[in-house]
């Protein structure tokens, strides 16, 4: 499993990325068929990332952006708290 960390990103920049990915059909929600495949392919420790997100936000919503861009990855966001976290790989 790749080493990674959860970092805070600007919520409003994330909203733009989310909208772009949604419009392109490249947004993967947890209930979607491609979720498990993406998590396994990227060796994501989903349990640990979710635990970190829940410490930060009361209701963290997980989403994957998979546009084939630098901004791809697992995000956790909260509309109520206007916050967003992103899982990034440590080189």
PDB file of N, CA, C and O in Angstrom:
ATOM      1  N   UNK A   1       0.842  -1.174   0.000  1.00  0.00           N
ATOM      2  CA  UNK A   1       0.000   0.000   0.000  1.00  0.00           C
ATOM      3  C   UNK A   1       0.893   1.245   0.000  1.00  0.00           C
ATOM      4  O   UNK A   1       1.822   1.350   0.800  1.00  0.00           O
ATOM      5  N   UNK A   2       0.608   2.164  -0.883  1.00  0.00           N
ATOM      6  CA  UNK A   2       1.391   3.386  -0.995  1.00  0.00           C
ATOM      7  C   UNK A   2       1.199   4.261   0.238  1.00  0.00           C
ATOM      8  O   UNK A   2       0.107   4.330   0.803  1.00  0.00           O
ATOM      9  N   UNK A   3       2.259   4.918   0.637  1.00  0.00           N
ATOM     10  CA  UNK A   3       2.148   5.859   1.755  1.00  0.00           C
ATOM     11  C   UNK A   3       1.455   7.114   1.261  1.00  0.00           C
ATOM     12  O   UNK A   3       1.725   7.609   0.167  1.00  0.00           O
ATOM     13  N   UNK A   4       0.566   7.612   2.085  1.00  0.00           N
ATOM     14  CA  UNK A   4      -0.166   8.814   1.698  1.00  0.00           C
ATOM     15  C   UNK A   4      -0.540   9.622   2.924  1.00  0.00           C
ATOM     16  O   UNK A   4      -0.410   9.165   4.060  1.00  0.00           O
ATOM     17  N   UNK A   5      -1.005  10.827   2.667  1.00  0.00           N
ATOM     18  CA  UNK A   5      -1.462  11.697   3.751  1.00  0.00           C
ATOM     19  C   UNK A   5      -2.696  12.446   3.276  1.00  0.00           C
ATOM     20  O   UNK A   5      -2.952  12.556   2.077  1.00  0.00           O
ATOM     21  N   UNK A   6      -3.443  12.950   4.221  1.00  0.00           N
ATOM     22  CA  UNK A   6      -4.645  13.720   3.926  1.00  0.00           C
ATOM     23  C   UNK A   6      -4.310  15.187   4.144  1.00  0.00           C
ATOM     24  O   UNK A   6      -3.849  15.578   5.216  1.00  0.00           O
ATOM     25  N   UNK A   7      -4.548  15.998   3.113  1.00  0.00           N
ATOM     26  CA  UNK A   7      -4.244  17.425   3.196  1.00  0.00           C
ATOM     27  C   UNK A   7      -5.500  18.247   2.945  1.00  0.00           C
ATOM     28  O   UNK A   7      -6.400  17.824   2.221  1.00  0.00           O
ATOM     29  N   UNK A   8      -5.546  19.402   3.542  1.00  0.00           N
ATOM     30  CA  UNK A   8      -6.677  20.303   3.362  1.00  0.00           C
ATOM     31  C   UNK A   8      -6.483  21.092   2.076  1.00  0.00           C
ATOM     32  O   UNK A   8      -5.384  21.567   1.792  1.00  0.00           O
ATOM     33  N   UNK A   9      -7.551  21.230   1.301  1.00  0.00           N
ATOM     34  CA  UNK A   9      -7.499  22.056   0.097  1.00  0.00           C
ATOM     35  C   UNK A   9      -8.645  23.056   0.150  1.00  0.00           C
ATOM     36  O   UNK A   9      -9.592  22.902   0.921  1.00  0.00           O
ATOM     37  N   UNK A  10      -8.538  24.077  -0.680  1.00  0.00           N
ATOM     38  CA  UNK A  10      -9.543  25.121  -0.708  1.00  0.00           C
ATOM     39  C   UNK A  10     -10.884  24.553  -1.185  1.00  0.00           C
ATOM     40  O   UNK A  10     -10.963  23.961  -2.262  1.00  0.00           O
ATOM     41  N   UNK A  11     -11.904  24.728  -0.403  1.00  0.00           N
ATOM     42  CA  UNK A  11     -13.228  24.182  -0.705  1.00  0.00           C
ATOM     43  C   UNK A  11     -13.776  24.708  -2.028  1.00  0.00           C
ATOM     44  O   UNK A  11     -14.358  23.950  -2.805  1.00  0.00           O
ATOM     45  N   UNK A  12     -13.598  25.965  -2.281  1.00  0.00           N
ATOM     46  CA  UNK A  12     -14.174  26.565  -3.485  1.00  0.00           C
ATOM     47  C   UNK A  12     -13.439  26.118  -4.749  1.00  0.00           C
ATOM     48  O   UNK A  12     -14.059  25.999  -5.806  1.00  0.00           O
ATOM     49  N   UNK A  13     -12.156  25.873  -4.663  1.00  0.00           N
ATOM     50  CA  UNK A  13     -11.433  25.283  -5.794  1.00  0.00           C
ATOM     51  C   UNK A  13     -11.920  23.857  -6.025  1.00  0.00           C
ATOM     52  O   UNK A  13     -12.077  23.422  -7.166  1.00  0.00           O
ATOM     53  N   UNK A  14     -12.157  23.135  -4.930  1.00  0.00           N
ATOM     54  CA  UNK A  14     -12.667  21.775  -5.054  1.00  0.00           C
ATOM     55  C   UNK A  14     -14.035  21.751  -5.723  1.00  0.00           C
ATOM     56  O   UNK A  14     -14.297  20.889  -6.562  1.00  0.00           O
ATOM     57  N   UNK A  15     -14.902  22.679  -5.364  1.00  0.00           N
ATOM     58  CA  UNK A  15     -16.239  22.729  -5.958  1.00  0.00           C
ATOM     59  C   UNK A  15     -16.122  22.869  -7.479  1.00  0.00           C
ATOM     60  O   UNK A  15     -16.890  22.248  -8.214  1.00  0.00           O
ATOM     61  N   UNK A  16     -15.180  23.669  -7.954  1.00  0.00           N
ATOM     62  CA  UNK A  16     -14.944  23.826  -9.380  1.00  0.00           C
ATOM     63  C   UNK A  16     -14.482  22.508 -10.000  1.00  0.00           C
ATOM     64  O   UNK A  16     -14.961  22.115 -11.064  1.00  0.00           O
ATOM     65  N   UNK A  17     -13.544  21.824  -9.328  1.00  0.00           N
ATOM     66  CA  UNK A  17     -13.062  20.527  -9.819  1.00  0.00           C
ATOM     67  C   UNK A  17     -14.194  19.504  -9.842  1.00  0.00           C
ATOM     68  O   UNK A  17     -14.331  18.742 -10.799  1.00  0.00           O
ATOM     69  N   UNK A  18     -14.994  19.492  -8.794  1.00  0.00           N
ATOM     70  CA  UNK A  18     -16.111  18.554  -8.696  1.00  0.00           C
ATOM     71  C   UNK A  18     -17.128  18.787  -9.813  1.00  0.00           C
ATOM     72  O   UNK A  18     -17.618  17.841 -10.430  1.00  0.00           O
ATOM     73  N   UNK A  19     -17.429  20.032 -10.057  1.00  0.00           N
ATOM     74  CA  UNK A  19     -18.379  20.375 -11.118  1.00  0.00           C
ATOM     75  C   UNK A  19     -17.845  19.935 -12.486  1.00  0.00           C
ATOM     76  O   UNK A  19     -18.580  19.384 -13.305  1.00  0.00           O
ATOM     77  N   UNK A  20     -16.553  20.190 -12.717  1.00  0.00           N
ATOM     78  CA  UNK A  20     -15.932  19.805 -13.993  1.00  0.00           C
ATOM     79  C   UNK A  20     -15.962  18.288 -14.182  1.00  0.00           C
ATOM     80  O   UNK A  20     -16.311  17.800 -15.257  1.00  0.00           O
ATOM     81  N   UNK A  21     -15.593  17.544 -13.131  1.00  0.00           N
ATOM     82  CA  UNK A  21     -15.585  16.081 -13.204  1.00  0.00           C
ATOM     83  C   UNK A  21     -16.996  15.528 -13.373  1.00  0.00           C
ATOM     84  O   UNK A  21     -17.204  14.573 -14.121  1.00  0.00           O
ATOM     85  N   UNK A  22     -17.952  16.118 -12.691  1.00  0.00           N
ATOM     86  CA  UNK A  22     -19.339  15.686 -12.802  1.00  0.00           C
ATOM     87  C   UNK A  22     -19.853  15.898 -14.220  1.00  0.00           C
ATOM     88  O   UNK A  22     -20.483  15.012 -14.799  1.00  0.00           O
ATOM     89  N   UNK A  23     -19.584  17.069 -14.772  1.00  0.00           N
ATOM     90  CA  UNK A  23     -20.027  17.377 -16.136  1.00  0.00           C
ATOM     91  C   UNK A  23     -19.395  16.440 -17.160  1.00  0.00           C
ATOM     92  O   UNK A  23     -20.020  16.109 -18.167  1.00  0.00           O
ATOM     93  N   UNK A  24     -18.156  16.009 -16.908  1.00  0.00           N
ATOM     94  CA  UNK A  24     -17.444  15.119 -17.830  1.00  0.00           C
ATOM     95  C   UNK A  24     -17.774  13.647 -17.589  1.00  0.00           C
ATOM     96  O   UNK A  24     -17.325  12.780 -18.340  1.00  0.00           O
ATOM     97  N   UNK A  25     -18.556  13.360 -16.544  1.00  0.00           N
ATOM     98  CA  UNK A  25     -18.891  11.977 -16.222  1.00  0.00           C
ATOM     99  C   UNK A  25     -17.735  11.227 -15.580  1.00  0.00           C
ATOM    100  O   UNK A  25     -17.661  10.001 -15.656  1.00  0.00           O
ATOM    101  N   UNK A  26     -16.835  11.969 -14.948  1.00  0.00           N
ATOM    102  CA  UNK A  26     -15.632  11.387 -14.341  1.00  0.00           C
ATOM    103  C   UNK A  26     -15.642  11.454 -12.825  1.00  0.00           C
ATOM    104  O   UNK A  26     -14.597  11.322 -12.187  1.00  0.00           O
ATOM    105  N   UNK A  27     -16.788  11.653 -12.260  1.00  0.00           N
ATOM    106  CA  UNK A  27     -16.967  11.670 -10.810  1.00  0.00           C
ATOM    107  C   UNK A  27     -17.410  10.270 -10.377  1.00  0.00           C
ATOM    108  O   UNK A  27     -18.322   9.694 -10.970  1.00  0.00           O
ATOM    109  N   UNK A  28     -16.762   9.726  -9.341  1.00  0.00           N
ATOM    110  CA  UNK A  28     -17.124   8.407  -8.832  1.00  0.00           C
ATOM    111  C   UNK A  28     -17.540   8.566  -7.377  1.00  0.00           C
ATOM    112  O   UNK A  28     -16.737   8.948  -6.526  1.00  0.00           O
ATOM    113  N   UNK A  29     -18.814   8.267  -7.102  1.00  0.00           N
ATOM    114  CA  UNK A  29     -19.314   8.288  -5.732  1.00  0.00           C
ATOM    115  C   UNK A  29     -19.159   6.901  -5.126  1.00  0.00           C
ATOM    116  O   UNK A  29     -19.012   5.915  -5.850  1.00  0.00           O
ATOM    117  N   UNK A  30     -19.191   6.824  -3.809  1.00  0.00           N
ATOM    118  CA  UNK A  30     -18.951   5.566  -3.106  1.00  0.00           C
ATOM    119  C   UNK A  30     -19.897   4.452  -3.549  1.00  0.00           C
ATOM    120  O   UNK A  30     -19.503   3.286  -3.544  1.00  0.00           O
ATOM    121  N   UNK A  31     -21.099   4.767  -3.921  1.00  0.00           N
ATOM    122  CA  UNK A  31     -22.070   3.752  -4.340  1.00  0.00           C
ATOM    123  C   UNK A  31     -21.877   3.309  -5.792  1.00  0.00           C
ATOM    124  O   UNK A  31     -22.505   2.344  -6.229  1.00  0.00           O
ATOM    125  N   UNK A  32     -21.025   3.993  -6.537  1.00  0.00           N
ATOM    126  CA  UNK A  32     -20.828   3.686  -7.946  1.00  0.00           C
ATOM    127  C   UNK A  32     -19.981   2.438  -8.151  1.00  0.00           C
ATOM    128  O   UNK A  32     -19.183   2.052  -7.297  1.00  0.00           O
ATOM    129  N   UNK A  33     -20.178   1.831  -9.292  1.00  0.00           N
ATOM    130  CA  UNK A  33     -19.494   0.591  -9.635  1.00  0.00           C
ATOM    131  C   UNK A  33     -17.968   0.735  -9.667  1.00  0.00           C
ATOM    132  O   UNK A  33     -17.266  -0.190  -9.258  1.00  0.00           O
ATOM    133  N   UNK A  34     -17.450   1.837 -10.128  1.00  0.00           N
ATOM    134  CA  UNK A  34     -16.011   2.020 -10.286  1.00  0.00           C
ATOM    135  C   UNK A  34     -15.244   2.344  -9.012  1.00  0.00           C
ATOM    136  O   UNK A  34     -14.015   2.407  -9.034  1.00  0.00           O
ATOM    137  N   UNK A  35     -15.952   2.551  -7.894  1.00  0.00           N
ATOM    138  CA  UNK A  35     -15.304   2.948  -6.642  1.00  0.00           C
ATOM    139  C   UNK A  35     -14.264   1.929  -6.196  1.00  0.00           C
ATOM    140  O   UNK A  35     -13.099   2.270  -5.993  1.00  0.00           O
ATOM    141  N   UNK A  36     -14.685   0.690  -6.047  1.00  0.00           N
ATOM    142  CA  UNK A  36     -13.809  -0.362  -5.528  1.00  0.00           C
ATOM    143  C   UNK A  36     -12.589  -0.559  -6.436  1.00  0.00           C
ATOM    144  O   UNK A  36     -11.472  -0.727  -5.947  1.00  0.00           O
ATOM    145  N   UNK A  37     -12.800  -0.538  -7.729  1.00  0.00           N
ATOM    146  CA  UNK A  37     -11.707  -0.715  -8.676  1.00  0.00           C
ATOM    147  C   UNK A  37     -10.670   0.406  -8.557  1.00  0.00           C
ATOM    148  O   UNK A  37      -9.467   0.149  -8.593  1.00  0.00           O
ATOM    149  N   UNK A  38     -11.140   1.651  -8.416  1.00  0.00           N
ATOM    150  CA  UNK A  38     -10.219   2.782  -8.293  1.00  0.00           C
ATOM    151  C   UNK A  38      -9.419   2.681  -6.999  1.00  0.00           C
ATOM    152  O   UNK A  38      -8.204   2.880  -7.002  1.00  0.00           O
ATOM    153  N   UNK A  39     -10.090   2.375  -5.900  1.00  0.00           N
ATOM    154  CA  UNK A  39      -9.426   2.267  -4.597  1.00  0.00           C
ATOM    155  C   UNK A  39      -8.356   1.178  -4.635  1.00  0.00           C
ATOM    156  O   UNK A  39      -7.249   1.376  -4.134  1.00  0.00           O
ATOM    157  N   UNK A  40      -8.679   0.045  -5.221  1.00  0.00           N
ATOM    158  CA  UNK A  40      -7.709  -1.046  -5.308  1.00  0.00           C
ATOM    159  C   UNK A  40      -6.557  -0.707  -6.243  1.00  0.00           C
ATOM    160  O   UNK A  40      -5.401  -0.984  -5.924  1.00  0.00           O
ATOM    161  N   UNK A  41      -6.858  -0.111  -7.394  1.00  0.00           N
ATOM    162  CA  UNK A  41      -5.821   0.242  -8.365  1.00  0.00           C
ATOM    163  C   UNK A  41      -4.841   1.263  -7.811  1.00  0.00           C
ATOM    164  O   UNK A  41      -3.655   1.230  -8.140  1.00  0.00           O
ATOM    165  N   UNK A  42      -5.329   2.168  -6.974  1.00  0.00           N
ATOM    166  CA  UNK A  42      -4.484   3.221  -6.404  1.00  0.00           C
ATOM    167  C   UNK A  42      -3.899   2.843  -5.041  1.00  0.00           C
ATOM    168  O   UNK A  42      -3.183   3.634  -4.428  1.00  0.00           O
ATOM    169  N   UNK A  43      -4.207   1.633  -4.572  1.00  0.00           N
ATOM    170  CA  UNK A  43      -3.749   1.151  -3.253  1.00  0.00           C
ATOM    171  C   UNK A  43      -4.091   2.147  -2.152  1.00  0.00           C
ATOM    172  O   UNK A  43      -3.235   2.515  -1.347  1.00  0.00           O
ATOM    173  N   UNK A  44      -5.326   2.572  -2.124  1.00  0.00           N
ATOM    174  CA  UNK A  44      -5.791   3.562  -1.147  1.00  0.00           C
ATOM    175  C   UNK A  44      -6.231   2.857   0.133  1.00  0.00           C
ATOM    176  O   UNK A  44      -6.983   1.883   0.091  1.00  0.00           O
ATOM    177  N   UNK A  45      -5.756   3.357   1.266  1.00  0.00           N
ATOM    178  CA  UNK A  45      -6.217   2.880   2.564  1.00  0.00           C
ATOM    179  C   UNK A  45      -7.452   3.710   2.920  1.00  0.00           C
ATOM    180  O   UNK A  45      -7.372   4.721   3.619  1.00  0.00           O
ATOM    181  N   UNK A  46      -8.567   3.255   2.425  1.00  0.00           N
ATOM    182  CA  UNK A  46      -9.820   3.999   2.560  1.00  0.00           C
ATOM    183  C   UNK A  46     -10.262   4.144   4.010  1.00  0.00           C
ATOM    184  O   UNK A  46     -10.795   5.185   4.393  1.00  0.00           O
ATOM    185  N   UNK A  47     -10.049   3.125   4.808  1.00  0.00           N
ATOM    186  CA  UNK A  47     -10.475   3.151   6.208  1.00  0.00           C
ATOM    187  C   UNK A  47      -9.727   4.248   6.971  1.00  0.00           C
ATOM    188  O   UNK A  47     -10.339   5.028   7.701  1.00  0.00           O
ATOM    189  N   UNK A  48      -8.421   4.304   6.801  1.00  0.00           N
ATOM    190  CA  UNK A  48      -7.625   5.313   7.500  1.00  0.00           C
ATOM    191  C   UNK A  48      -7.976   6.723   7.027  1.00  0.00           C
ATOM    192  O   UNK A  48      -8.112   7.639   7.839  1.00  0.00           O
ATOM    193  N   UNK A  49      -8.123   6.895   5.718  1.00  0.00           N
ATOM    194  CA  UNK A  49      -8.463   8.215   5.181  1.00  0.00           C
ATOM    195  C   UNK A  49      -9.831   8.678   5.671  1.00  0.00           C
ATOM    196  O   UNK A  49     -10.016   9.849   6.003  1.00  0.00           O
ATOM    197  N   UNK A  50     -10.776   7.765   5.715  1.00  0.00           N
ATOM    198  CA  UNK A  50     -12.114   8.092   6.202  1.00  0.00           C
ATOM    199  C   UNK A  50     -12.084   8.484   7.672  1.00  0.00           C
ATOM    200  O   UNK A  50     -12.775   9.416   8.083  1.00  0.00           O
ATOM    201  N   UNK A  51     -11.290   7.778   8.461  1.00  0.00           N
ATOM    202  CA  UNK A  51     -11.177   8.103   9.888  1.00  0.00           C
ATOM    203  C   UNK A  51     -10.622   9.509  10.089  1.00  0.00           C
ATOM    204  O   UNK A  51     -11.093  10.249  10.952  1.00  0.00           O
ATOM    205  N   UNK A  52      -9.635   9.872   9.302  1.00  0.00           N
ATOM    206  CA  UNK A  52      -9.052  11.214   9.400  1.00  0.00           C
ATOM    207  C   UNK A  52     -10.087  12.265   9.004  1.00  0.00           C
ATOM    208  O   UNK A  52     -10.218  13.294   9.668  1.00  0.00           O
ATOM    209  N   UNK A  53     -10.816  12.007   7.927  1.00  0.00           N
ATOM    210  CA  UNK A  53     -11.828  12.962   7.461  1.00  0.00           C
ATOM    211  C   UNK A  53     -12.933  13.150   8.492  1.00  0.00           C
ATOM    212  O   UNK A  53     -13.425  14.263   8.680  1.00  0.00           O
ATOM    213  N   UNK A  54     -13.321  12.081   9.153  1.00  0.00           N
ATOM    214  CA  UNK A  54     -14.389  12.182  10.157  1.00  0.00           C
ATOM    215  C   UNK A  54     -13.940  12.944  11.398  1.00  0.00           C
ATOM    216  O   UNK A  54     -14.770  13.494  12.122  1.00  0.00           O
ATOM    217  N   UNK A  55     -12.644  12.980  11.647  1.00  0.00           N
ATOM    218  CA  UNK A  55     -12.140  13.790  12.757  1.00  0.00           C
ATOM    219  C   UNK A  55     -12.268  15.271  12.438  1.00  0.00           C
ATOM    220  O   UNK A  55     -12.469  16.095  13.330  1.00  0.00           O
ATOM    221  N   UNK A  56     -12.150  15.597  11.171  1.00  0.00           N
ATOM    222  CA  UNK A  56     -12.177  16.991  10.738  1.00  0.00           C
ATOM    223  C   UNK A  56     -13.606  17.501  10.490  1.00  0.00           C
ATOM    224  O   UNK A  56     -13.947  18.623  10.865  1.00  0.00           O
ATOM    225  N   UNK A  57     -14.428  16.663   9.858  1.00  0.00           N
ATOM    226  CA  UNK A  57     -15.778  17.071   9.484  1.00  0.00           C
ATOM    227  C   UNK A  57     -16.808  16.134  10.091  1.00  0.00           C
ATOM    228  O   UNK A  57     -16.608  14.921  10.157  1.00  0.00           O
ATOM    229  N   UNK A  58     -17.902  16.714  10.526  1.00  0.00           N
ATOM    230  CA  UNK A  58     -18.974  15.920  11.119  1.00  0.00           C
ATOM    231  C   UNK A  58     -19.578  14.962  10.100  1.00  0.00           C
ATOM    232  O   UNK A  58     -19.816  13.793  10.402  1.00  0.00           O
ATOM    233  N   UNK A  59     -19.824  15.460   8.901  1.00  0.00           N
ATOM    234  CA  UNK A  59     -20.392  14.631   7.830  1.00  0.00           C
ATOM    235  C   UNK A  59     -19.531  14.749   6.581  1.00  0.00           C
ATOM    236  O   UNK A  59     -19.849  15.514   5.670  1.00  0.00           O
ATOM    237  N   UNK A  60     -18.457  14.000   6.540  1.00  0.00           N
ATOM    238  CA  UNK A  60     -17.561  14.017   5.384  1.00  0.00           C
ATOM    239  C   UNK A  60     -18.126  13.139   4.275  1.00  0.00           C
ATOM    240  O   UNK A  60     -18.489  11.985   4.505  1.00  0.00           O
ATOM    241  N   UNK A  61     -18.196  13.694   3.081  1.00  0.00           N
ATOM    242  CA  UNK A  61     -18.693  12.961   1.917  1.00  0.00           C
ATOM    243  C   UNK A  61     -17.496  12.568   1.057  1.00  0.00           C
ATOM    244  O   UNK A  61     -16.751  13.441   0.610  1.00  0.00           O
ATOM    245  N   UNK A  62     -17.295  11.269   0.814  1.00  0.00           N
ATOM    246  CA  UNK A  62     -16.167  10.859  -0.029  1.00  0.00           C
ATOM    247  C   UNK A  62     -16.552  10.899  -1.506  1.00  0.00           C
ATOM    248  O   UNK A  62     -17.689  10.598  -1.869  1.00  0.00           O
ATOM    249  N   UNK A  63     -15.603  11.270  -2.342  1.00  0.00           N
ATOM    250  CA  UNK A  63     -15.804  11.279  -3.787  1.00  0.00           C
ATOM    251  C   UNK A  63     -14.449  11.098  -4.466  1.00  0.00           C
ATOM    252  O   UNK A  63     -13.422  11.555  -3.964  1.00  0.00           O
ATOM    253  N   UNK A  64     -14.464  10.434  -5.600  1.00  0.00           N
ATOM    254  CA  UNK A  64     -13.246  10.267  -6.392  1.00  0.00           C
ATOM    255  C   UNK A  64     -13.414  11.065  -7.675  1.00  0.00           C
ATOM    256  O   UNK A  64     -14.444  10.979  -8.343  1.00  0.00           O
ATOM    257  N   UNK A  65     -12.395  11.838  -8.009  1.00  0.00           N
ATOM    258  CA  UNK A  65     -12.346  12.527  -9.294  1.00  0.00           C
ATOM    259  C   UNK A  65     -11.360  11.749 -10.155  1.00  0.00           C
ATOM    260  O   UNK A  65     -10.213  11.551  -9.756  1.00  0.00           O
ATOM    261  N   UNK A  66     -11.790  11.311 -11.316  1.00  0.00           N
ATOM    262  CA  UNK A  66     -10.954  10.466 -12.183  1.00  0.00           C
ATOM    263  C   UNK A  66     -11.002  10.967 -13.620  1.00  0.00           C
ATOM    264  O   UNK A  66     -11.504  10.288 -14.516  1.00  0.00           O
ATOM    265  N   UNK A  67     -10.469  12.165 -13.820  1.00  0.00           N
ATOM    266  CA  UNK A  67     -10.483  12.788 -15.139  1.00  0.00           C
ATOM    267  C   UNK A  67      -9.223  12.499 -15.946  1.00  0.00           C
ATOM    268  O   UNK A  67      -9.136  12.869 -17.117  1.00  0.00           O
ATOM    269  N   UNK A  68      -8.247  11.841 -15.327  1.00  0.00           N
ATOM    270  CA  UNK A  68      -6.971  11.649 -16.003  1.00  0.00           C
ATOM    271  C   UNK A  68      -6.097  12.891 -15.899  1.00  0.00           C
ATOM    272  O   UNK A  68      -5.244  13.140 -16.750  1.00  0.00           O
ATOM    273  N   UNK A  69      -6.323  13.664 -14.845  1.00  0.00           N
ATOM    274  CA  UNK A  69      -5.576  14.908 -14.625  1.00  0.00           C
ATOM    275  C   UNK A  69      -4.817  14.833 -13.308  1.00  0.00           C
ATOM    276  O   UNK A  69      -4.986  13.893 -12.532  1.00  0.00           O
ATOM    277  N   UNK A  70      -3.995  15.815 -13.073  1.00  0.00           N
ATOM    278  CA  UNK A  70      -3.198  15.913 -11.844  1.00  0.00           C
ATOM    279  C   UNK A  70      -4.081  15.991 -10.598  1.00  0.00           C
ATOM    280  O   UNK A  70      -3.650  15.631  -9.503  1.00  0.00           O
ATOM    281  N   UNK A  71      -5.296  16.453 -10.766  1.00  0.00           N
ATOM    282  CA  UNK A  71      -6.215  16.634  -9.645  1.00  0.00           C
ATOM    283  C   UNK A  71      -7.009  15.370  -9.307  1.00  0.00           C
ATOM    284  O   UNK A  71      -7.854  15.400  -8.412  1.00  0.00           O
ATOM    285  N   UNK A  72      -6.756  14.271 -10.001  1.00  0.00           N
ATOM    286  CA  UNK A  72      -7.467  13.017  -9.725  1.00  0.00           C
ATOM    287  C   UNK A  72      -7.170  12.532  -8.315  1.00  0.00           C
ATOM    288  O   UNK A  72      -6.100  12.790  -7.765  1.00  0.00           O
ATOM    289  N   UNK A  73      -8.132  11.829  -7.743  1.00  0.00           N
ATOM    290  CA  UNK A  73      -7.899  11.222  -6.443  1.00  0.00           C
ATOM    291  C   UNK A  73      -9.127  11.183  -5.574  1.00  0.00           C
ATOM    292  O   UNK A  73     -10.236  11.501  -6.004  1.00  0.00           O
ATOM    293  N   UNK A  74      -8.903  10.784  -4.337  1.00  0.00           N
ATOM    294  CA  UNK A  74      -9.952  10.663  -3.331  1.00  0.00           C
ATOM    295  C   UNK A  74     -10.041  11.949  -2.530  1.00  0.00           C
ATOM    296  O   UNK A  74      -9.040  12.445  -2.013  1.00  0.00           O
ATOM    297  N   UNK A  75     -11.242  12.477  -2.435  1.00  0.00           N
ATOM    298  CA  UNK A  75     -11.521  13.702  -1.686  1.00  0.00           C
ATOM    299  C   UNK A  75     -12.615  13.421  -0.665  1.00  0.00           C
ATOM    300  O   UNK A  75     -13.447  12.532  -0.845  1.00  0.00           O
ATOM    301  N   UNK A  76     -12.592  14.193   0.398  1.00  0.00           N
ATOM    302  CA  UNK A  76     -13.674  14.199   1.389  1.00  0.00           C
ATOM    303  C   UNK A  76     -14.082  15.656   1.552  1.00  0.00           C
ATOM    304  O   UNK A  76     -13.237  16.525   1.772  1.00  0.00           O
ATOM    305  N   UNK A  77     -15.382  15.920   1.443  1.00  0.00           N
ATOM    306  CA  UNK A  77     -15.814  17.308   1.570  1.00  0.00           C
ATOM    307  C   UNK A  77     -17.053  17.411   2.447  1.00  0.00           C
ATOM    308  O   UNK A  77     -17.785  16.443   2.652  1.00  0.00           O
ATOM    309  N   UNK A  78     -17.258  18.613   2.953  1.00  0.00           N
ATOM    310  CA  UNK A  78     -18.428  18.910   3.767  1.00  0.00           C
ATOM    311  C   UNK A  78     -19.016  20.222   3.287  1.00  0.00           C
ATOM    312  O   UNK A  78     -18.386  21.273   3.402  1.00  0.00           O
ATOM    313  N   UNK A  79     -20.222  20.159   2.750  1.00  0.00           N
ATOM    314  CA  UNK A  79     -20.896  21.378   2.311  1.00  0.00           C
ATOM    315  C   UNK A  79     -21.245  22.261   3.498  1.00  0.00           C
ATOM    316  O   UNK A  79     -21.121  23.484   3.424  1.00  0.00           O
ATOM    317  N   UNK A  80     -21.679  21.648   4.587  1.00  0.00           N
ATOM    318  CA  UNK A  80     -22.068  22.415   5.771  1.00  0.00           C
ATOM    319  C   UNK A  80     -20.908  23.231   6.325  1.00  0.00           C
ATOM    320  O   UNK A  80     -21.076  24.385   6.717  1.00  0.00           O
ATOM    321  N   UNK A  81     -19.731  22.615   6.352  1.00  0.00           N
ATOM    322  CA  UNK A  81     -18.556  23.270   6.937  1.00  0.00           C
ATOM    323  C   UNK A  81     -17.666  23.931   5.891  1.00  0.00           C
ATOM    324  O   UNK A  81     -16.648  24.538   6.224  1.00  0.00           O
ATOM    325  N   UNK A  82     -18.062  23.808   4.613  1.00  0.00           N
ATOM    326  CA  UNK A  82     -17.311  24.384   3.504  1.00  0.00           C
ATOM    327  C   UNK A  82     -15.829  24.048   3.602  1.00  0.00           C
ATOM    328  O   UNK A  82     -14.968  24.928   3.581  1.00  0.00           O
ATOM    329  N   UNK A  83     -15.555  22.754   3.710  1.00  0.00           N
ATOM    330  CA  UNK A  83     -14.187  22.284   3.821  1.00  0.00           C
ATOM    331  C   UNK A  83     -13.959  21.065   2.945  1.00  0.00           C
ATOM    332  O   UNK A  83     -14.895  20.354   2.582  1.00  0.00           O
ATOM    333  N   UNK A  84     -12.685  20.839   2.612  1.00  0.00           N
ATOM    334  CA  UNK A  84     -12.347  19.713   1.765  1.00  0.00           C
ATOM    335  C   UNK A  84     -10.966  19.179   2.114  1.00  0.00           C
ATOM    336  O   UNK A  84     -10.039  19.941   2.390  1.00  0.00           O
ATOM    337  N   UNK A  85     -10.847  17.855   2.097  1.00  0.00           N
ATOM    338  CA  UNK A  85      -9.583  17.171   2.312  1.00  0.00           C
ATOM    339  C   UNK A  85      -9.304  16.298   1.107  1.00  0.00           C
ATOM    340  O   UNK A  85     -10.227  15.796   0.465  1.00  0.00           O
ATOM    341  N   UNK A  86      -8.024  16.116   0.799  1.00  0.00           N
ATOM    342  CA  UNK A  86      -7.624  15.287  -0.337  1.00  0.00           C
ATOM    343  C   UNK A  86      -6.547  14.306   0.126  1.00  0.00           C
ATOM    344  O   UNK A  86      -5.646  14.666   0.883  1.00  0.00           O
ATOM    345  N   UNK A  87      -6.655  13.077  -0.336  1.00  0.00           N
ATOM    346  CA  UNK A  87      -5.648  12.073  -0.058  1.00  0.00           C
ATOM    347  C   UNK A  87      -4.563  12.195  -1.124  1.00  0.00           C
ATOM    348  O   UNK A  87      -4.843  12.091  -2.319  1.00  0.00           O
ATOM    349  N   UNK A  88      -3.321  12.418  -0.687  1.00  0.00           N
ATOM    350  CA  UNK A  88      -2.200  12.533  -1.625  1.00  0.00           C
ATOM    351  C   UNK A  88      -1.118  11.534  -1.262  1.00  0.00           C
ATOM    352  O   UNK A  88      -0.887  11.242  -0.088  1.00  0.00           O
ATOM    353  N   UNK A  89      -0.458  11.015  -2.289  1.00  0.00           N
ATOM    354  CA  UNK A  89       0.620  10.051  -2.089  1.00  0.00           C
ATOM    355  C   UNK A  89       1.890  10.767  -1.673  1.00  0.00           C
ATOM    356  O   UNK A  89       2.214  11.829  -2.203  1.00  0.00           O
ATOM    357  N   UNK A  90       2.600  10.189  -0.733  1.00  0.00           N
ATOM    358  CA  UNK A  90       3.879  10.724  -0.288  1.00  0.00           C
ATOM    359  C   UNK A  90       4.964  10.073  -1.139  1.00  0.00           C
ATOM    360  O   UNK A  90       5.067   8.847  -1.184  1.00  0.00           O
ATOM    361  N   UNK A  91       5.757  10.873  -1.802  1.00  0.00           N
ATOM    362  CA  UNK A  91       6.828  10.326  -2.665  1.00  0.00           C
ATOM    363  C   UNK A  91       7.980   9.796  -1.871  1.00  0.00           C
ATOM    364  O   UNK A  91       8.952   9.306  -2.445  1.00  0.00           O
TER     365      UNK A  91
END
